[in-house]
Amino acid sequence: MADTQVETSAHEAEPDAKAARKAAKLAKQIQAFSAAHGGAEGQLAYLGQMGTRIVLVGEDGGWGDLVAPSHAVAVSAAEKSGITLHESFDGDFAAKVRTGPYEWTRMAGIQVGGPSNG
C-alpha cells in the first residue's frame, strides 16, 4: 500500500495564521488589562456568528471585554495570556466587579436622571 502525502496549500493555511495572529493580539491586550488591574480573570460568552466575548474582571474590580472572531481564537488568547477562565459569570466572580457612577447612569438611563441613550 502506498503512502499518500497531503499537501496544504498556502491559501488553506492562511486562515490558521490569521487566527493565530488575532489570538496573539488579544492575548497582549488581556495581559495589558491584567497588568493594569493587579491580575485578571475571565469568562467566555458566545455571541453567535459575531464570535465570542472575552469578559475580563481585574483584581481591583475593574472590568472590560474584548470580542474574538471565534470561540477557538478566544480560548487560545485566554490560554496565551495566562488568565483563569470561569464557566459562568456568577457567584464570587461576579461579586468582584465594581461599577461607578458612569455605569449606573448608563444602565438606568432616563429612569434615574442619567444621560439619555439617544
VENCOR-V534105 format. One record per residue. N is the residue number from 0. OMEGA is omega as a letter, one per 20 degrees, with the letter a starting at -180 (* if undefined). NEAR is the number of other C-alpha atoms within 12 Angstrom. Layout:
n;omega;near
N;OMEGA;NEAR
N;OMEGA;NEAR
This chain:
n;omega;near
0;a;3
1;r;4
2;r;5
3;a;6
4;r;6
5;r;6
6;r;9
7;r;10
8;r;10
9;a;10
10;r;11
11;a;11
12;a;13
13;r;13
14;r;16
15;r;19
16;r;15
17;r;17
18;r;23
19;r;24
20;r;21
21;r;27
22;r;31
23;r;24
24;r;24
25;r;33
26;r;30
27;r;23
28;r;28
29;r;39
30;r;28
31;r;21
32;a;31
33;r;30
34;a;21
35;a;20
36;r;22
37;a;18
38;a;24
39;r;36
40;a;40
41;r;41
42;a;32
43;a;34
44;a;27
45;a;24
46;a;18
47;a;13
48;r;12
49;a;14
50;a;20
51;r;27
52;r;29
53;r;45
54;a;35
55;r;42
56;r;38
57;r;32
58;r;26
59;r;21
60;r;25
61;a;28
62;r;32
63;r;27
64;r;25
65;r;34
66;r;34
67;a;36
68;r;29
69;r;29
70;a;25
71;r;23
72;r;33
73;r;39
74;r;35
75;r;31
76;r;37
77;r;39
78;a;24
79;a;24
80;r;30
81;r;23
82;r;34
83;r;27
84;r;26
85;r;23
86;a;17
87;a;17
88;a;21
89;r;13
90;a;11
91;a;14
92;r;25
93;a;24
94;r;17
95;a;21
96;r;26
97;r;20
98;a;19
99;a;13
100;a;15
101;a;13
102;a;17
103;a;17
104;r;18
105;r;19
106;a;18
107;r;16
108;a;17
109;a;14
110;a;13
111;r;13
112;r;14
113;a;17
114;r;17
115;a;13
116;a;12
117;*;7
